[in-house]
């Protein structure tokens, strides 16, 4: 008799991504490429591809655009039976992919959306969490307003009561809320979180903890500074794990990439990668989250987890779109040191 698959719940906003073809600027484009996405759904898509049972929990409009979004998720193995229907419109973001010294640009259209109307009455958390091992959310969800926050907090309380592990990617977005708003709300939610994921900017903007000596605009990363940040976060909130991506942006086309995990006792740092060229960096952090979740579900030691997560998210930068469509074997090969990129025949 085979064991049941691990089950992960992803709560968050679902969006239509409209990106310019190739590296065109917004003012040049006469067409957009359409995909569907969401921070938590990105992590779920990667996990689904690795054999984890995943379910999206969100709210989308009850018309054809909502249908298209859910169909897209199902195509990549994400369950949608707990997605509520209602509201008038789906969240949208426009992406202009940068190159060389020209950065990528994102324009959000996320006001008056279906997800912002989500409320506790839309979700049966007992049914959603039945048999679940993991609940994942990010800071972009509670940024959508008090009604969404109430629904999320109800789910987090139910997860705590059911013994379901909770992870949070801080995922601070300045275009969604101010640091003061984010700090007040996210601080209150941290009581439910077992695993916190966030980069240096997230920790600084949301909790006022700065990685001394590091400057993301120059590409200089000081690992000891991030270790101090992780230590402070565990001391303040009591997390089981704190994890961060370590990105050094030489340019839009060349990034250094690694990851770090702190278990309250020791800091574990992955091998470093130079990603050149960056094809699509959107969703890289979400893939890192997915990789960590996969490793934790399987009981890996922290070094193995962070090596796997960093390799997975490194590979994501080579995949167009937000979903990380790479296999377990591909990630394991890179994590094991094979970065040759040689043709597999």
Secondary structure as UniProt FT lines:
FT   STRAND          7..11
FT   STRAND          15..20
FT   TURN            22..23
FT   TURN            26..28
FT   STRAND          32..37
FT   HELIX           39..49
FT   TURN            50..51
FT   STRAND          53..57
FT   STRAND          59..60
FT   HELIX           64..75
FT   TURN            76..77
FT   STRAND          78..79
FT   TURN            81..82
FT   STRAND          84..85
FT   STRAND          91..96
FT   TURN            100..101
FT   STRAND          105..109
FT   HELIX           115..117
FT   HELIX           120..122
FT   HELIX           125..129
FT   TURN            130..131
FT   STRAND          134..138
FT   HELIX           139..142
FT   TURN            143..144
FT   HELIX           146..162
FT   STRAND          165..169
FT   TURN            174..176
FT   HELIX           179..189
FT   HELIX           190..192
FT   STRAND          195..197
FT   HELIX           200..207
FT   TURN            212..213
FT   TURN            216..219
FT   HELIX           223..237
FT   STRAND          241..249
FT   STRAND          254..262
FT   STRAND          267..269
FT   STRAND          273..276
FT   TURN            282..283
FT   HELIX           284..297
FT   TURN            298..299
FT   HELIX           302..316
FT   TURN            317..318
FT   HELIX           328..335
FT   TURN            336..337
//
